[in-house]
Amino acid sequence: MPKKEYIKSADAVNVTKCIEAHKKAYEKWPYGREIETWKDENGNICVRYATGQRFHYSMDSTGAVQWW
């Protein structure tokens, strides 16, 4: 398993934007609060939530967020 690069405070704004965009897609957020954040080997933001579910996030040049 690749080593995780934990999110530095300068990236915290982008983490917040990604999480907020994802939460807006749901009427009721099913995953709980974020437990852990890091960057994967490709530089994507990764978040593990209280349910154990993990998502990868990326933002394009316009600020649009994608998750998988």
Protein Blocks (a to p, Z undefined) as FASTA:
>chain_A
ZZdddddfklmmmmmmmmmmmmmmpmbdckbpafbdcddfkopacdddfkopacdddddf
kopacdZZ
